[in-house]
Amino acid sequence: MKKLLEKRLAPVDSSSAILITSLSAMLAAFVLAGLLFIPFGGNPLVAYGFLFSEAFGSLRGIGLTLVQATPLMLIALATIVIWRAGLGYIGFEGCFLVGAAAASWIALSGTPQGFPWTLPDWFYWPAVLIAAFVSGALWAGWVGALRVRFGGNDVLISLMANYVAIFLVQYLVSGPMRAVGDLPQTPRLPHDSWLPYLVNGMRMHWGLVIALFSTLFVWWLIRATPAGYEIIVSGLNLKAARYGGINVAKRQMSAVLLGGGLAALAGLCAVLGVQHRLMDGLSGGVGFIGVVVALLARLNPLLVIPTAILYGGLEVGGNAMQRQTGLPTSVVLILQSLVVLLILAGDILRYYRVRWPGTARSTPPLSEDTP
């Protein structure tokens, strides 16, 4: 049987090739998902029209898309920083939750459910940002310390730590931070503690500015600083990094602390920009979706922005498409999953080219004797 895939001499890393591959994978995902609409009597073109018009066809839709994309950007950036350092940390859901809890505690200052003393207005924003960032950094930091210092399994430990954070939030909203009433949640946060809206008529808030600034910072850190270079080298080859004089433990711990803080800022944006109260089930799996966004962006900080916006648009538009067409919710989830799977699977074309039967090889095949 003739091989249909031929290994390239070198992987294709050009921006145009990556863009064409990603767009082709997205198109294939929409075509395949559209076939699933037919048994339910849905017209794929009409359904996709609802999807894109709701997500990007109005100022309100664009605002909702950017609101969905904001925490995904921050968690994707956290993933990039930590994974570039060579760790497999996946506890971003826990960092998100403890960041949201810390932000709510500061926002409720002067009440029985929050910080004991009322904070002046000029001190509130620095305090809430620092509190959320530090809480996430510490939450990720203890897992990173076990990995760096004792060689623990950071994947398993961070995954289990997510459940600890979930139970911690459940305890807070059912106990010391609970509002009067039957629901396990905090009181509604004071209006002055909310993240202000950027544009009137759109729900887009200042959390987007935090995410964009964080994107530029992570890009600058990785691309233009000695610390970023040492983080990348530590992730690529520990032995070579140590041989070159890099303090690998220090760089990995700094990456974990920074990543945990960024993921906690995503929780701050959710609770101060959208929900305006801490409640059970706040995260909704965003900590894991942010990891998917980072993978789709190929661990490139600048590609996180369009990727997160795309995923946010699929979330907003997919819900509208389901309501307007009556399609099952599972079809929308299948569409989102196909986009992710085909984009990731399409990456194989960077290393292999398709050779149709009957055509000659364009390059000599690689063998064990090839220098």
C-alpha positions in Angstrom: 0.0 0.0 0.0 1.5 3.3 -1.1 1.9 6.0 1.5 -0.2 9.1 1.1 1.8 11.2 3.5 5.4 12.1 2.8 7.6 13.5 5.6 9.0 17.0 4.9 12.6 17.7 5.3 11.8 20.5 7.7 8.6 21.6 9.3 6.7 24.5 7.7 6.7 27.4 10.2 5.7 30.3 8.0 2.8 32.5 9.3 0.9 32.1 6.0 1.1 28.3 6.0 -0.2 28.2 9.6 -3.0 30.6 8.8 -4.1 28.7 5.7 -4.0 25.4 7.6 -6.1 26.8 10.5 -8.7 28.4 8.2 -9.0 25.2 6.1 -9.5 23.2 9.3 -12.2 25.6 10.5 -14.0 25.4 7.2 -14.0 21.6 7.3 -15.3 21.7 10.8 -18.3 23.9 9.8 -19.0 21.7 6.8 -19.0 18.5 8.9 -21.1 20.1 11.6 -23.5 21.4 9.0 -24.2 17.8 7.9 -25.5 17.1 11.4 -28.2 19.9 11.0 -29.9 18.1 8.2 -31.6 15.3 10.2 -33.1 17.9 12.4 -34.5 19.9 9.5 -32.0 22.7 10.0 -30.5 24.7 7.1 -26.7 25.0 7.8 -26.4 28.4 6.0 -29.3 29.9 8.0 -27.9 28.4 11.2 -24.5 29.8 10.6 -26.0 33.1 9.7 -27.6 33.3 13.2 -24.3 32.3 14.7 -22.1 35.0 13.1 -24.8 37.7 13.2 -25.3 37.2 16.9 -21.6 37.1 17.8 -20.2 39.7 15.4 -23.1 41.5 13.7 -23.9 44.1 16.3 -22.2 46.2 19.0 -24.0 44.2 21.6 -22.9 40.9 20.1 -19.3 42.0 19.8 -19.4 43.2 23.4 -20.7 39.8 24.6 -18.1 38.0 22.5 -15.3 40.1 24.0 -16.7 39.5 27.5 -16.5 35.7 26.9 -13.0 36.0 25.4 -11.5 38.1 28.3 -11.0 35.3 30.9 -10.0 32.9 28.1 -7.2 35.2 27.1 -5.8 35.5 30.7 -6.0 31.7 31.3 -4.4 31.0 27.9 -1.6 33.4 28.8 -1.1 31.6 32.1 -0.9 28.3 30.3 1.7 29.6 27.9 4.0 31.0 30.6 3.9 27.8 32.7 4.0 25.3 29.9 6.9 27.1 28.2 8.8 26.6 31.4 8.4 22.8 31.0 5.6 22.2 33.6 2.3 20.5 32.9 0.2 22.5 35.3 -3.5 22.4 34.6 -4.9 23.9 37.9 -6.1 27.1 36.3 -9.7 26.4 37.4 -8.6 26.6 41.0 -6.6 29.8 40.4 -9.6 31.3 38.7 -11.8 30.5 41.7 -9.5 31.7 44.5 -8.9 34.9 42.5 -12.6 35.5 42.3 -13.0 34.8 46.0 -10.2 37.2 46.9 -11.7 39.9 44.7 -15.1 39.4 46.2 -13.7 39.6 49.7 -12.0 42.9 49.0 -15.1 44.3 47.1 -17.3 43.5 50.1 -14.9 45.4 52.5 -16.7 47.0 55.4 -19.5 44.3 55.4 -19.7 41.1 57.5 -18.9 39.0 54.4 -15.8 40.9 53.4 -12.7 42.7 54.5 -13.3 44.0 58.0 -12.5 47.7 57.2 -13.9 49.9 54.5 -11.2 50.8 51.9 -11.0 54.3 50.4 -11.7 54.6 46.7 -8.2 55.5 45.7 -6.9 52.3 47.4 -9.6 49.9 46.3 -8.4 49.0 42.8 -4.7 48.4 43.7 -5.8 46.3 46.6 -8.3 44.2 44.7 -5.9 43.6 41.8 -3.0 42.7 44.1 -5.2 40.5 46.3 -6.5 38.5 43.3 -3.1 38.1 41.7 -1.3 37.1 44.9 -4.0 34.6 45.8 -3.7 32.9 42.4 0.1 33.0 42.5 0.2 31.3 45.9 -2.4 28.7 44.9 -0.3 27.7 41.9 2.9 28.2 43.8 2.5 25.4 46.3 1.9 23.0 43.5 4.9 24.3 41.6 7.1 24.0 44.7 6.2 20.4 45.1 7.1 19.8 41.4 10.4 21.8 41.4 11.6 20.9 44.9 10.5 17.3 45.3 9.7 16.2 41.7 6.0 15.7 42.3 3.5 15.0 39.6 2.3 18.6 38.9 -0.4 17.4 36.4 -2.1 15.2 38.9 -1.6 17.5 41.9 -2.9 20.6 40.1 -5.9 18.7 38.8 -6.9 17.6 42.3 -6.2 21.1 43.6 -9.0 22.3 41.4 -11.5 20.3 43.4 -10.1 21.7 46.6 -10.7 25.2 45.3 -14.3 24.3 44.3 -15.0 23.0 47.8 -13.4 26.1 49.3 -15.7 28.4 47.3 -18.7 26.3 48.3 -17.7 26.6 51.9 -17.3 30.4 51.6 -20.6 31.0 49.9 -22.4 28.7 52.2 -20.8 30.0 55.4 -18.8 33.1 56.2 -19.5 35.0 53.0 -23.1 33.9 52.5 -25.8 36.4 51.9 -29.2 36.3 53.6 -31.5 33.9 51.7 -31.7 30.4 50.4 -29.1 30.5 47.7 -25.4 29.8 48.4 -23.9 33.1 47.2 -22.5 36.3 48.5 -24.4 39.6 48.6 -24.4 41.6 45.4 -21.2 43.5 45.2 -21.4 47.3 45.6 -21.8 49.1 42.2 -18.6 51.1 42.8 -16.6 47.9 43.0 -17.6 46.7 39.5 -15.3 46.9 36.5 -16.5 49.9 34.5 -17.9 49.4 31.0 -15.6 50.6 28.2 -18.5 51.6 25.8 -22.0 52.5 26.7 -24.5 49.9 25.3 -21.9 47.2 25.3 -21.2 44.9 28.3 -17.5 45.0 27.5 -15.6 46.0 30.6 -12.2 47.1 31.7 -11.2 43.4 32.1 -10.5 43.4 28.4 -7.9 46.1 28.9 -6.3 44.0 31.7 -6.2 41.0 29.3 -4.7 43.0 26.4 -2.1 44.5 28.6 -1.3 41.1 30.0 -0.9 39.8 26.5 1.6 42.4 25.6 3.5 41.8 28.8 3.8 38.1 28.3 4.8 38.6 24.7 7.5 41.1 25.8 8.6 38.8 28.6 9.1 35.7 26.4 10.5 37.5 23.3 12.6 40.3 24.6 13.9 39.6 28.1 16.7 37.3 29.4 14.2 35.9 31.9 11.9 34.8 29.1 14.7 33.2 27.2 15.7 31.3 30.3 12.1 30.2 30.9 11.9 28.8 27.3 15.3 27.1 27.5 14.3 25.5 30.8 11.2 24.1 29.2 13.0 22.8 26.2 15.9 21.0 27.9 16.5 21.0 31.6 20.0 19.5 31.4 21.2 22.0 28.7 19.7 24.9 30.8 21.5 23.8 33.9 24.7 23.3 31.9 24.4 26.9 30.6 24.2 28.3 34.1 20.4 28.9 34.3 18.8 28.5 37.7 16.0 26.2 36.4 14.2 26.0 39.7 14.0 29.8 40.0 12.7 30.2 36.5 10.1 27.5 36.8 8.8 28.9 40.1 8.6 32.4 38.7 6.7 31.1 35.7 4.2 29.2 38.0 3.7 32.3 40.2 3.1 34.5 37.2 0.7 32.0 35.5 -1.3 31.5 38.7 -1.7 35.3 39.1 -2.8 35.7 35.5 -5.4 33.0 35.9 -6.7 34.6 39.1 -7.1 37.9 37.3 -9.5 36.0 35.0 -11.6 35.2 38.1 -11.5 38.9 39.1 -12.8 39.8 35.7 -15.7 37.3 35.9 -16.9 38.3 39.4 -16.4 42.1 39.1 -17.2 42.4 35.4 -20.1 40.0 34.8 -21.6 38.1 37.8 -21.1 40.8 40.5 -21.2 38.2 43.2 -19.4 35.1 44.2 -21.4 31.9 43.8 -21.1 28.2 43.5 -20.3 27.0 39.9 -18.9 30.4 38.9 -16.1 29.0 36.7 -18.1 26.7 34.4 -15.0 25.0 33.2 -13.3 28.1 31.8 -10.0 27.0 33.3 -9.9 24.1 30.9 -11.2 26.0 27.9 -8.4 28.5 28.4 -5.9 25.7 28.0 -7.6 24.7 24.7 -7.3 28.3 23.5 -3.6 28.3 24.3 -3.1 25.1 22.3 -5.0 26.5 19.4 -2.8 29.6 19.5 0.2 27.3 19.5 1.5 28.8 22.7 1.9 32.2 21.0 0.8 35.1 23.2 -0.2 37.3 20.3 -2.3 34.6 18.6 -4.2 34.2 21.9 -6.3 37.4 21.1 -7.9 36.2 17.9 -8.2 32.6 19.1 -10.0 33.7 22.3 -12.3 36.0 20.3 -13.1 33.2 17.9 -14.0 30.8 20.8 -16.0 33.5 22.6 -17.9 34.1 19.4 -18.7 30.4 19.0 -20.0 30.4 22.6 -22.2 33.5 22.1 -23.3 32.7 18.6 -23.8 29.0 19.3 -26.3 29.7 22.0 -28.2 32.0 19.7 -28.1 29.5 16.9 -29.5 26.8 19.1 -32.4 29.1 20.3 -33.3 30.3 16.8 -33.1 26.9 15.0 -34.2 24.6 17.8 -31.2 22.3 17.2 -30.0 20.2 20.2 -27.4 21.7 22.4 -25.1 18.8 21.6 -24.8 19.9 18.0 -23.3 23.2 19.1 -20.9 21.4 21.3 -19.9 19.1 18.4 -19.2 22.2 16.3 -16.9 23.7 18.9 -15.2 20.3 19.4 -14.7 19.8 15.7 -13.0 23.3 15.3 -10.6 22.4 18.1 -9.8 18.9 16.9 -9.4 19.7 13.2 -7.2 22.7 13.9 -4.9 20.6 16.2 -5.0 17.7 13.7 -4.2 20.0 10.8 -0.9 20.7 12.4 0.4 17.4 11.0 0.5 19.1 7.5 3.4 21.2 8.9 5.5 18.0 9.1 4.0 15.9 6.2 2.8 16.7 2.7 0.0 14.8 0.9 1.3 12.7 -2.0 -1.5 11.6 -4.3 -1.2 8.0 -5.8 0.6 8.0 -9.1 2.6 11.2 -8.5 6.4 11.2 -8.0 8.0 12.2 -4.8 9.0 15.8 -4.7 11.8 15.2 -2.3 13.9 12.1 -1.4 12.4 10.2 1.5 14.2 10.5 4.8 15.9 7.3 6.1 18.1 6.3 9.0 21.2 7.0 6.8 20.2 10.5 5.8 22.7 13.0 7.3 
